[in-house]
């Protein structure tokens, strides 16, 4: 069975889910993980962005390894 997946999209979803486990590292909890600019755009604070990037890299690597293993079989 062949399935096409968007590695980046899946990795981002998994990283975003896992980031919830790190809320205790922020004094204000989950709400302090985000910042809003003058236009109302929401983004992660630097520390949260760093954690997200590490998680995203981890998940992309795991997904790619699964794809390689499946191609070998």
N, CA and C of each residue as an Amber inpcrd file, in Angstrom:
protein
   219
   0.8430000  -1.1780000   0.0000000   0.0000000   0.0000000   0.0000000
   0.8860000   1.2390000   0.0000000   0.6480000   2.1340000  -0.8990000
   1.3970000   3.3830000  -0.9720000   0.5320000   4.5160000  -0.4610000
   1.1440000   5.3570000   0.3340000   0.4320000   6.5350000   0.8370000
   1.3460000   7.7390000   0.6940000   0.8130000   8.7980000   0.1850000
   1.5660000  10.0370000   0.0700000   1.2590000  10.8990000   1.2850000
   2.3060000  11.3380000   1.9680000   2.1090000  12.2060000   3.1140000
   2.9690000  13.4460000   2.9490000   2.5130000  14.5150000   3.5160000
   3.2780000  15.7450000   3.5500000   4.0930000  15.7020000   4.8390000
   5.3840000  15.4170000   4.7220000   6.2550000  15.2350000   5.8800000
   6.2720000  16.4830000   6.7540000   6.4040000  17.6360000   6.1360000
   6.4880000  18.8860000   6.8950000   5.2060000  19.1410000   7.6740000
   4.0690000  18.9510000   7.0330000   2.7870000  19.1870000   7.6880000
   2.5770000  18.2270000   8.8540000   2.8800000  16.9620000   8.6440000
   2.7270000  15.9750000   9.7040000   3.6810000  16.2580000  10.8570000
   4.9280000  16.5660000  10.5480000   5.9170000  16.8660000  11.5920000
   5.4970000  18.0910000  12.4010000   4.9820000  19.1060000  11.7380000
   4.5210000  20.3120000  12.4350000   3.3610000  20.0000000  13.3790000
   2.4420000  19.1920000  12.9220000   1.3060000  18.8060000  13.7640000
   1.7660000  18.0400000  14.9920000   2.6790000  17.1120000  14.8080000
   3.1940000  16.3300000  15.9280000   4.0000000  17.1990000  16.8910000
   4.8070000  18.1040000  16.3510000   5.6020000  18.9980000  17.1940000
   4.7010000  19.9280000  17.9910000   3.6640000  20.4390000  17.3640000
   2.7220000  21.3310000  18.0470000   2.0210000  20.5900000  19.1870000
   1.6580000  19.3420000  18.9450000   1.0340000  18.5240000  19.9840000
   1.9990000  18.3050000  21.1460000   3.2390000  17.9570000  20.8310000
   4.2360000  17.6830000  21.8690000   4.6310000  18.9320000  22.6410000
   4.5480000  20.0910000  22.0160000   4.9160000  21.3380000  22.6740000
   4.0550000  21.5850000  23.9120000   2.8550000  21.0620000  23.9230000
   1.9610000  21.2180000  25.0800000   2.5720000  20.6160000  26.3410000
   3.4570000  19.6280000  26.1920000   4.1120000  19.0020000  27.3400000
   5.1430000  19.9180000  27.9880000   5.4800000  21.0230000  27.3540000
   6.5120000  21.9350000  27.8490000   5.9330000  23.1930000  28.4950000
   4.6240000  23.2620000  28.6790000   4.0230000  24.4760000  29.2180000
   4.5080000  24.7920000  30.6270000   4.9300000  23.7760000  31.3780000
   5.4030000  24.0340000  32.7390000   6.7440000  24.7710000  32.7580000
   7.4080000  24.8840000  31.6210000   8.6720000  25.6270000  31.5320000
   8.4420000  27.1350000  31.3730000   7.1860000  27.5370000  31.2760000
   6.8410000  28.9380000  31.1150000   6.0490000  29.3900000  32.3380000
   6.4910000  30.4960000  32.9450000   5.8880000  30.9670000  34.1890000
   4.3770000  31.1610000  34.0830000   3.9240000  31.6730000  32.9920000
   2.5040000  31.9380000  32.8190000   1.7430000  30.7940000  32.1790000
   2.3660000  29.6210000  32.0830000   1.7270000  28.4740000  31.4510000
   1.6500000  28.6300000  29.9450000   0.6740000  27.9690000  29.3680000
   0.5380000  27.9490000  27.9030000   0.3690000  29.3450000  27.3110000
  -0.3280000  30.2240000  28.0150000  -0.5650000  31.5690000  27.4730000
   0.7250000  32.3620000  27.2850000   1.7470000  32.0770000  28.0870000
   2.9910000  32.8340000  27.9650000   3.9080000  32.2760000  26.8790000
   3.4590000  31.2410000  26.1750000   4.2320000  30.6810000  25.0730000
   4.0320000  31.4740000  23.7830000   3.0550000  32.3700000  23.7890000
   2.6880000  33.1060000  22.5840000   2.8520000  34.6080000  22.7930000
   3.0470000  35.3050000  21.6850000   3.0860000  36.7620000  21.7050000
   2.2320000  37.2710000  20.5510000   1.7090000  38.4510000  20.7160000
   0.8700000  39.0610000  19.6850000   1.4970000  40.3890000  19.2730000
   1.5980000  40.6030000  17.9720000   2.1630000  41.8750000  17.5130000
   1.0610000  42.9220000  17.3700000   1.4430000  44.1180000  16.9290000
   0.4900000  45.2340000  16.8400000  -0.6260000  44.9940000  15.8240000
  -0.4440000  43.9960000  14.9430000  -1.4580000  43.6920000  13.9360000
  -2.3550000  42.5220000  14.3470000  -2.0820000  41.9770000  15.5240000
  -2.8870000  40.8620000  16.0140000  -2.3800000  39.4910000  15.5930000
  -1.2150000  39.4570000  14.9520000  -0.6300000  38.1720000  14.5550000
  -0.0350000  37.4880000  15.7800000  -0.2940000  36.2000000  15.9110000
   0.1860000  35.4330000  17.0530000   1.3530000  34.5510000  16.6220000
   2.3890000  34.5120000  17.4510000   3.5340000  33.6530000  17.1810000
   4.0920000  33.1570000  18.5110000   4.9670000  32.1730000  18.4240000
   5.6240000  31.6640000  19.6250000   6.6620000  32.6680000  20.1150000
   6.8650000  32.7200000  21.4360000   8.0040000  33.4600000  21.9720000
   9.2590000  32.6760000  21.5950000  10.4290000  33.2930000  21.7110000
  11.6670000  32.6620000  21.2470000  11.9000000  31.2890000  21.8600000
  11.7130000  31.1650000  23.1750000  11.9620000  29.8850000  23.8440000
  11.0230000  28.8060000  23.3080000   9.7610000  29.1300000  23.1300000
   8.7890000  28.1700000  22.6040000   9.1180000  27.8170000  21.1550000
   9.5650000  28.7990000  20.3890000   9.9270000  28.5420000  18.9920000
  11.1120000  27.5950000  18.9140000  12.0930000  27.7840000  19.8100000
  13.2530000  26.8890000  19.8410000  12.8440000  25.4550000  20.1580000
  11.9710000  25.2880000  21.1400000  11.4940000  23.9490000  21.5070000
  10.7200000  23.3370000  20.3460000   9.8410000  24.1410000  19.7390000
   9.0640000  23.6610000  18.5970000   9.9830000  23.2060000  17.4690000
  11.0140000  23.9950000  17.1660000  11.9440000  23.6450000  16.0850000
  12.6460000  22.3180000  16.3590000  13.0630000  22.1010000  17.6080000
  13.7110000  20.8390000  17.9630000  12.7460000  19.6650000  17.7940000
  11.5240000  19.8430000  18.2660000  10.5150000  18.7870000  18.1230000
  10.1980000  18.5300000  16.6550000  10.0890000  19.5850000  15.8840000
   9.7860000  19.4440000  14.4600000  10.9000000  18.6890000  13.7360000
  12.1470000  19.0400000  14.0400000  13.2840000  18.3340000  13.4380000
  13.2600000  16.8550000  13.7990000  12.9720000  16.5710000  15.0600000
  12.8980000  15.1800000  15.5200000  11.8320000  14.4120000  14.7330000
  10.6420000  14.9880000  14.6180000   9.5510000  14.2850000  13.9360000
   9.8150000  14.1390000  12.4500000  10.4070000  15.1420000  11.8160000
  10.7390000  15.0030000  10.3890000  11.7100000  13.8460000  10.1810000
  12.7010000  13.7360000  11.0600000  13.6690000  12.6440000  10.9510000
  12.9900000  11.2890000  11.1440000  12.1010000  11.1910000  12.1240000
  11.4050000   9.9290000  12.3730000  10.5310000   9.5280000  11.1890000
   9.8420000  10.4860000  10.6190000   8.9640000  10.2080000   9.4780000
   9.7890000   9.7690000   8.2710000  10.8800000  10.4620000   8.0230000
  11.7280000  10.1070000   6.8810000  12.3230000   8.7080000   7.0580000
  12.7110000   8.3410000   8.2770000  13.2360000   7.0070000   8.5260000
  12.1690000   5.9520000   8.2480000  10.9530000   6.2250000   8.6200000
   9.8570000   5.2770000   8.3490000   9.6510000   5.1190000   6.8470000
   9.7370000   6.2080000   6.1070000   9.5510000   6.1290000   4.6640000
  10.6730000   5.3230000   4.0090000  11.8970000   5.5030000   4.4750000
  13.0270000   4.7650000   3.9160000  12.8860000   3.2740000   4.2190000
  12.5400000   2.9410000   5.4230000  12.3520000   1.5360000   5.8130000
  11.2600000   0.8950000   4.9850000  10.1730000   1.5940000   4.7690000
   9.0690000   1.0450000   3.9810000   9.4640000   0.8410000   2.5140000
  10.3380000   1.6630000   1.9770000  10.7770000   1.5160000   0.5930000
  11.6940000   0.3070000   0.4470000  12.4330000  -0.0010000   1.5000000
  13.3550000  -1.1430000   1.4710000  12.5770000  -2.4570000   1.4910000
  11.4810000  -2.4940000   2.2030000  10.6990000  -3.7320000   2.3520000
  10.0720000  -4.1850000   1.0780000
